[in-house]
């Protein structure tokens, strides 16, 4: 599965590996936040611990530090990854938290590889966002959800995007192209 370098942020320490875990991939995107909510719901229903996992790579990928990682930038990038995970959890759950035991994990590596290395027990449940993707996007960057579904040793739950995502993207496109916003359709989609 390749080497995965587990790096914990300040105050982020994994518990001893409990039998039941729900592992959620977190990137901060709307799709990952939807998947994170579903993972918390699954953990609540089964009494499992929720593991929020953020995989990160240095800008430029592996090539940047092949000759040996420079400690200062690597530490700064790791710190930014920890901040991104904290921000995503705050956005998803606010100060109340998910309502289940939560472990935060920041790992250096490719998202699919990292998630499979963390969710490595048959009794784990891996939850990933399965956002809608155009043909161009699928060709340029492989899907983490597909990678995990094809290779996981545990059950994988691929969470589709919320119906509100389509509305959000439509509004965003209209704003980008400076088109007038039609509000009557938004009120009907609740």
N, C-alpha and C positions, 0 to 999 in steps of 0.2 A: 504494500500500500504506500510505500515511500516514507521518508522521514517527516515527521511532523514535530515542530518545535513548540511545545506548550509554554506559553508565557502568561503569567497571571499579573494583572494590574495590582496596584496598591489596594489592599483590603479585599482582594478577590482570591479566595482560597477554596479549592474543591473539598467537599466532605469525603469521607471514606465512601467508596462506591456502593451506594445502596442497591438493592435488588431491582427496584422499579424506578426508571428514569424516563422522563420525556425530554428529549434533546431537540432544541429549536435553533435553526440557523437564523442569525440576525445580521442584517446589513444596514438597517435604518430605512430601507425603502418601504413604500406603502404595502407591498406584497409581503414583505418579511414581518411587518407589524401585524398584519392580518393573521399570518401563520403563528406569530407569537401569542396572540390572543387565543387562537385555537389550541395551541400547545398548553397554555395555562388551564384552559377548560378541560382538556384531556387529563392533565395532572391532577386537577381538583376531583375529577370523577373517579380516578383510580387510586388516589392517595399517594401519587408519585412525587418525586422531586423534579422541578423544572430546571433544566440546564440551558441557559441562554449562551450560545456560542457564536462569537464573531471571529471569522477568519480574516487575516490581513496579509498583504504582501507589500514590500517596499515599492515606492513609485519606480516604474521601470522594470519591475519584476526581479527575478533572480539575478539577472545580468549585473545589476548595480553592485551587489556585494559578493560576486564570485571569487574575487581575489582576496576576500576576507572582509567581514562586515566591519564597518567603521562604527564604533560604539555610540558616538554622540547622535548621529542621525537615526540609527536603529532604535535607540531609547526614545527619541522624540516621536518617531512613527508609532512605536508601541504605545506610548502615552496617548497619542491621538486616537488610536484604535480603542483604548480603554474608555476614553471620553465619548467616542461614538457609540459604544455599547451602552454606557450609562445614559446618554441622551436618548437612545432608542427605547430603553426600558422606562425612562421617565415619560417619554411621549406616549408609550403604550399603556402604562399603568398609573402614572402620576405618583404622588407621594404614598398612596395606599398600598402600592405593590400588587403583585398578581394574586395574592391570597393563598399561595402555596409556598413551601420551602423553595428558595431560589438560589441557584449557583450560577455565577457569572464566569465565563471562560473566554479569554482572548488568546488566539492561537495564530502563530506565524505559519502560513501555508495557503494552498489553494482551497477554496471553500468546500468543494466536493470531497477532497481527500481528508480535510480536517474533520468534517462532519462524520464521515465514516470511521475515522480513527477514534472519535469520542463516543459515538453510538456503536460500540463494538460488541455488545452483549445481545444474545437473541431475545432477552426480555425487555430491552430498551424499545422506545418508540421514537423514531426520527420524524420531525415535522418540518417541512420546507414549503416555501411559497412557490406556487406554480403559475406565475404570471403569464398573461397572454403576450406572445412575442410574434413579431413580424418575421417573414421568411429571411429578410436581410439580417435582422438581429440574431436569429438562430444560426445563420451561416457564419457570422462574425464572432460570436461568443457562445460556447456550448452552455446548455442549461444545467445548472447545479441539480435541479430536481430530477432530471432524466438520468444524470450521472449517478445520483444516490439510489434511485429506483432500480437501476440496472445492477448495482454492485453491493447493496446493503445486506448485512446478515440479520437484520432486525426488520420489523414492520416499518414502512415509510408511509407517512400521510402527506400527500401533496395537496396543499390548500389552494383552491382557485382564488383569484382576486375578488374582492368585494364588488358588488354591482355599482357601488359609488365610484370605483376607480375609473370606469368608463366615462362617467359623467365628469369627473374631475379632469381627465385627459382631454375631453371635448372642450371644456371651458378653457383649459390651458392652451389648446391649439387656437381657439378663437382669440384669446388674448395675444398670443404670439403674432398672429396675422392681423391684429387690430380690427377684427370683425365685431359687429354689434352682437351682444349677448341676448339670446332669446330666453327669457326667464320662465315663460309659461310651461315649458317642458320639464324644467327642473323641479317644480312643485309637484308634478304628477308622478315622479319616479320614486317617491318615498316608499 
